[in-house]
Amino acid sequence: MRRLRVGYSPMSKDLNSPGDRRRVVYWANERGHELITDLSKKVDVIIVSENSNFKKILTIKKKTPIILDLIDGYLAENNIFADYLHSLSRKNISNVLDLPKLFSTELKNFCIESDAVVCSSFEQSELIKMYNSNIHIILDSHEEIPVLKPEKYRNNNKILWEGLPVTIYNINQISSVLENISLDTNIDLEFLTDKHYFKYGNKFIKKETLTLLKKDLKRFSGQIRILPWTVNNLIDASKTSRLAVIPLNLNLTMNRFKPENKLLIMWRLGLPCLVAPNTSYLRIAKKLDLDNICYNDSDWMKKTKRYLFDPEFAFFEACKGQNYVIEQHSKSIILSKWDLLLESVLS
């Protein structure tokens, strides 16, 4: 493929959010394409993140091929308040008083107008196919994180959670389980995340992550450690952890459609990982014959204890997960999928 001038409407101004640097930015840098965020300039193609002003982009470039990079399951949103909030959070302060549309409606319209849509899971593609037939499933690249060999024995009971603080509320789904386990077992909890966050739309109501964690995990106030998210901190934390967890409040539609990116990171780091039964995790667990899905408190209790106290079993599960990552989510596979996507709109 020739070197392209790629117009890009990003997730973040500095292009450093995971949704930028692990996706379009990674592909463009690896393939030597030029990324241009000023969409008034001449470009060969425009790739649009879900944080964009869709109407403005369609007005600016009517003849340039447009690709929507839709990472999250917004099309499945069934909470009207949350749907409006998604739209409101993407408005500029200057027009914040304009009556917002449902964000899912804006997305559906933009899917129809786009030449292709990228998503992160098969389940999301099923939602999109009613609005666009040129769909490409591309997960994040995690090449910034090294592959660490799983270890059988570690002299601790530390449990690891990583991610954006706006999603850390999910830990309250297993707070009672952790408290019960701690009655006869010393466990420590480590969180790789930011110390502050905005509760709504990454713009409104600033909160402290530790305050939220202490509220949800009262018993563990002295056993909670927050480390700023950096690759080095994540590596160090994974080397001293026994288990990773991804609890989710599945009453929230967005959580049911989250892709498997976070799980793949834990396996890349060599950690066994227990997860909630959302659509992506169920698919992967069935494919790999894993026993890491927790449907209720009883499952979380039983499986957390087994993963902590049966190192042979936990090691075997971690190895199955890591082998899947190496075989199915290599650098060459990820880059080839982006190449095919671009060829589909430029050929």
C-alpha positions in Angstrom: 0.0 0.0 0.0 1.3 3.5 -0.9 2.0 6.0 1.9 -1.3 7.7 2.8 -2.3 11.1 4.2 -4.8 10.0 6.8 -7.1 12.5 8.3 -7.9 11.5 11.8 -10.5 12.8 14.3 -9.0 11.4 17.5 -10.2 10.3 20.9 -7.7 12.7 22.7 -5.9 15.9 21.7 -2.5 14.5 22.4 -3.3 11.2 20.6 -2.2 9.3 23.8 -5.4 7.8 25.0 -5.6 4.0 24.6 -8.3 4.4 21.9 -5.7 6.4 19.8 -2.3 5.0 20.5 -3.3 1.3 20.4 -5.4 1.7 17.2 -5.1 4.2 14.4 -2.0 5.9 15.7 -0.2 2.5 16.1 -1.1 1.3 12.6 -0.2 4.6 10.9 3.2 4.8 12.7 4.1 1.2 11.9 3.1 1.5 8.3 4.6 5.0 7.8 1.4 6.8 7.0 1.0 10.5 7.8 -1.7 11.3 10.4 -3.3 14.7 10.0 -5.8 16.0 12.6 -6.6 19.2 10.7 -9.4 17.9 8.5 -9.5 21.1 6.4 -6.3 19.8 4.7 -6.2 17.5 1.7 -6.2 13.8 2.8 -6.7 10.4 1.2 -9.1 9.1 3.8 -10.6 10.2 7.1 -10.8 7.9 10.2 -13.2 9.1 12.8 -13.3 8.2 16.5 -16.5 7.9 18.5 -15.5 11.2 20.2 -16.0 13.3 17.0 -18.4 15.9 15.7 -20.0 13.7 13.1 -22.1 16.4 11.4 -19.1 18.7 11.0 -17.0 15.9 9.4 -19.7 15.1 6.9 -19.9 18.8 6.0 -16.2 19.2 5.5 -15.3 16.2 3.4 -18.2 15.0 1.2 -16.1 13.1 -1.3 -13.3 11.7 0.9 -13.8 8.1 2.1 -14.8 8.0 5.7 -14.1 5.2 8.3 -15.8 5.2 11.7 -13.7 3.6 14.5 -16.5 2.5 16.9 -14.7 0.9 19.9 -17.6 0.7 22.4 -21.1 -0.7 22.2 -23.0 2.6 22.1 -25.4 1.3 19.6 -26.8 -1.1 22.3 -27.5 1.7 24.8 -31.0 1.4 26.2 -30.8 4.0 29.0 -32.1 7.3 27.6 -30.4 9.4 30.2 -27.0 7.8 29.5 -27.6 8.0 25.8 -28.3 11.8 26.0 -25.3 12.2 28.3 -23.0 10.5 25.8 -24.1 13.1 23.3 -23.8 16.1 25.7 -20.3 15.1 26.8 -19.1 15.4 23.2 -20.4 19.0 22.7 -18.1 22.0 23.0 -18.8 24.5 25.8 -19.9 27.1 23.2 -22.9 24.9 22.1 -23.5 22.8 25.2 -27.0 24.4 25.6 -28.1 23.1 22.1 -30.6 20.3 22.5 -28.6 17.1 22.1 -29.8 14.1 20.1 -29.6 10.6 21.4 -26.0 9.6 20.8 -27.0 6.2 19.5 -29.1 8.0 16.8 -26.1 10.1 15.8 -24.0 7.0 15.5 -26.6 5.1 13.5 -26.7 8.0 11.0 -23.0 8.2 10.8 -22.6 4.5 10.3 -24.9 4.8 7.3 -22.9 7.7 5.8 -19.5 6.0 6.4 -17.7 3.9 3.8 -16.6 1.4 6.5 -17.0 0.8 10.3 -14.4 -0.7 12.6 -15.5 -2.3 15.8 -13.9 -4.4 18.6 -15.9 -7.6 18.7 -18.2 -9.9 16.8 -21.1 -8.9 19.1 -20.7 -5.2 18.2 -20.6 -6.1 14.5 -24.0 -7.7 14.8 -25.4 -4.3 16.0 -23.7 -2.4 13.2 -24.6 -4.6 10.3 -28.1 -3.0 10.0 -26.5 0.3 9.2 -23.3 -0.6 7.2 -22.2 -3.8 5.4 -18.5 -3.0 5.3 -17.6 -3.9 8.9 -14.1 -4.8 10.2 -13.4 -6.3 13.6 -10.0 -5.0 14.9 -9.0 -5.3 18.5 -6.4 -3.0 20.1 -2.7 -3.6 19.6 -0.9 -4.3 22.9 2.6 -4.3 21.6 3.5 -1.6 24.1 3.1 -4.3 26.8 5.7 -7.2 26.8 4.7 -10.9 26.9 5.6 -12.2 30.3 5.9 -15.9 31.0 3.2 -17.2 33.4 4.6 -18.3 36.8 3.2 -21.1 39.0 4.2 -19.9 42.4 4.2 -16.5 44.0 4.4 -15.8 47.7 1.4 -13.5 48.1 -2.3 -13.2 47.5 -2.3 -10.0 45.6 -5.2 -9.3 43.2 -4.8 -6.9 40.3 -7.2 -4.6 38.5 -6.2 -2.2 35.7 -8.1 0.3 33.5 -9.6 3.8 33.4 -10.9 5.0 36.7 -14.3 5.9 35.3 -15.0 2.1 35.1 -13.6 1.3 38.6 -17.1 1.3 40.1 -17.4 -2.2 38.8 -15.2 -3.5 41.7 -18.3 -3.1 44.0 -19.7 -6.2 42.2 -17.3 -8.4 44.1 -16.8 -6.3 47.3 -18.7 -8.8 49.5 -16.9 -11.7 48.0 -13.5 -10.1 48.7 -14.6 -9.4 52.3 -15.6 -13.0 52.9 -12.4 -14.3 51.4 -10.4 -12.0 53.6 -11.9 -13.5 56.8 -9.5 -16.4 56.6 -7.0 -15.2 53.9 -4.8 -12.1 53.7 -5.4 -10.5 50.3 -4.1 -7.2 48.9 -5.7 -5.2 46.1 -3.7 -3.3 43.6 -5.2 -0.9 41.0 -3.4 0.4 38.0 -5.3 3.6 37.1 -5.5 7.4 37.4 -5.9 9.0 40.8 -8.6 11.4 39.6 -11.3 11.1 37.0 -14.5 12.8 35.8 -17.7 10.9 36.6 -19.6 11.9 33.5 -18.3 12.0 29.9 -14.7 12.6 31.0 -15.7 16.2 31.5 -18.1 16.6 34.4 -17.8 16.2 38.2 -14.2 15.5 39.2 -13.7 12.6 41.6 -10.9 10.9 43.5 -10.4 7.3 42.7 -9.2 6.3 46.1 -12.3 7.8 47.7 -14.6 5.7 45.5 -12.6 2.5 46.3 -12.7 3.1 50.0 -16.4 3.5 49.8 -16.9 0.3 47.9 -14.2 -1.7 49.7 -14.5 -0.4 53.3 -12.8 -3.5 54.8 -9.7 -3.1 52.6 -9.0 0.6 53.2 -5.5 -0.3 54.4 -4.9 -2.9 51.7 -5.7 -0.9 48.7 -2.9 0.5 46.6 -3.3 2.7 43.5 -0.5 3.0 41.0 -0.6 5.5 38.1 -1.1 3.7 34.9 2.2 3.4 33.0 3.6 0.4 31.1 6.4 0.0 33.7 4.0 0.1 36.6 1.8 -2.4 35.0 4.7 -4.7 34.4 5.9 -4.4 37.9 2.4 -4.9 39.4 1.8 -8.0 37.2 5.1 -9.6 38.4 3.9 -9.5 42.0 0.3 -10.4 41.5 -1.4 -13.9 41.7 -4.6 -13.1 39.9 -6.4 -10.4 37.8 -10.1 -9.7 38.0 -12.5 -8.0 35.6 -15.9 -7.6 37.4 -18.7 -5.8 35.5 -22.1 -4.5 36.3 -24.0 -6.2 33.6 -27.2 -4.3 34.3 -25.4 -1.6 32.2 -25.7 -2.2 28.5 -22.3 -0.8 27.7 -20.6 -3.4 30.0 -22.4 -6.2 28.3 -20.8 -5.3 25.0 -17.2 -4.5 26.1 -14.6 -6.2 24.0 -12.0 -8.5 25.3 -9.0 -6.1 25.2 -8.5 -5.9 28.9 -8.6 -9.7 29.3 -6.0 -10.0 26.5 -3.7 -7.6 28.4 -3.8 -9.7 31.5 -3.0 -12.9 29.6 -0.2 -11.1 27.8 1.3 -10.3 31.2 1.1 -14.0 32.2 -1.8 -13.6 34.7 -4.8 -15.8 35.1 -7.9 -13.7 35.1 -11.5 -14.1 36.4 -14.2 -12.2 34.5 -17.9 -11.3 34.5 -20.0 -13.1 31.8 -20.3 -10.4 29.2 -20.7 -11.4 25.5 -17.0 -11.2 24.6 -15.7 -13.0 27.6 -18.2 -15.8 27.2 -17.2 -16.3 23.6 -13.5 -16.5 24.5 -14.0 -18.8 27.5 -16.1 -21.2 25.4 -13.5 -21.2 22.6 -10.6 -21.9 24.9 -12.5 -24.2 27.3 -11.6 -21.9 30.3 -13.2 -21.9 33.7 -12.8 -18.2 34.4 -16.4 -16.9 34.0 -18.1 -15.8 37.3 -21.9 -15.6 37.0 -22.6 -14.7 40.7 -21.1 -14.3 44.1 -20.8 -18.0 44.7 -18.8 -18.3 41.4 -16.5 -15.4 42.3 -15.9 -16.9 45.8 -15.2 -20.4 44.6 -13.1 -19.5 41.6 -11.1 -16.8 43.3 -10.1 -19.3 46.0 -9.2 -21.9 43.4 -7.1 -19.5 41.4 -5.3 -18.4 44.5 -4.8 -21.8 46.1 -4.4 -24.1 43.1 -1.3 -22.7 41.4 -1.2 -25.6 38.9 -4.7 -24.9 37.7 -4.2 -21.1 37.5 -0.9 -21.6 35.6 -2.6 -23.8 33.1 -5.4 -21.3 32.5 -3.0 -18.4 32.1 -0.9 -20.4 29.6 -4.0 -21.2 27.5 -4.9 -17.5 27.5 -1.4 -16.4 26.6 -1.1 -18.9 23.8 -4.3 -17.5 22.3 -3.0 -14.0 22.4 0.2 -15.0 20.7 -1.5 -17.0 18.0 -4.5 -14.7 17.3 -3.5 -11.2 18.2 0.1 -10.8 16.9 1.5 -7.6 15.5 1.3 -8.8 11.9 -2.4 -9.9 12.3 -3.5 -6.5 13.7 -1.6 -4.5 11.1 -3.0 -6.7 8.2 -6.5 -6.1 9.4 -6.0 -2.3 9.3 -4.5 -2.6 5.8 -7.5 -4.6 4.6 -9.8 -2.0 6.0 -8.1 0.8 4.1 -8.0 -1.2 0.9 -11.8 -1.7 1.2 -12.5 2.0 0.9 -9.7 3.1 -1.4 -9.7 0.4 -4.1 
